[in-house]
């Protein structure tokens, strides 16, 4: 009985409102990526126990130990099935993946982590800065807003700078290198090649693409953080450098021959990135001064 007046009001309003054209809502637009980021390549060994299982343009590494395996980064969201297939081809069943490590929480590197975690039950390791962005699926990124979304995933373990993840005698050391995002993580571990120890450094990105470097309200100390990241990278144990975008540090994953034709050191990477950052700062200072005239 009490609903009758409300129903009568709704009916009256519906009759009184003019007919409106039913235009379609705007089309959704996904995050488009270069073809090379989605082009699988055959897995290949970069050391005795460390394998490249990513795509032509985005790295993902699998480290096999006597107690299971570790995945480092994943690529775009659509790479989940490829990663599982590549692990299987290397003799690693889903339940044998024990840890997932990552570089930074953008969709071109953390995209498949939720699916891989569900399929394997592996422990996802992160730090506090990146864990927040992982849980939001990349939304409200301080530089990109909601422009690089991916399936959200909850981190299982949060690390401090210098903390170590150990599996099967292999120690993966986390290094905070905030030279791309505040939560950027780089990783070092020791493998072997040709019977000799090989210190591998998986170093996160060191770019500031279209970032606001002056008076950034979301990241006031962005330049100081970048310089701290460069200093940390210079100090890494680094016999062999690889990065989330392997082509930027001398790798050619799609090559039929030499996969590492132009090796780069960690110091060289940091110094090159620092010089580029200085150039970007100078450009933004000049643009600000010009606008103030």
Order of alpha helices (4+ residues) and beta strands (2+ residues): alpha-beta-beta-beta-beta-alpha-beta-alpha-alpha-beta-alpha-beta-beta-beta-beta-beta-alpha-beta-alpha
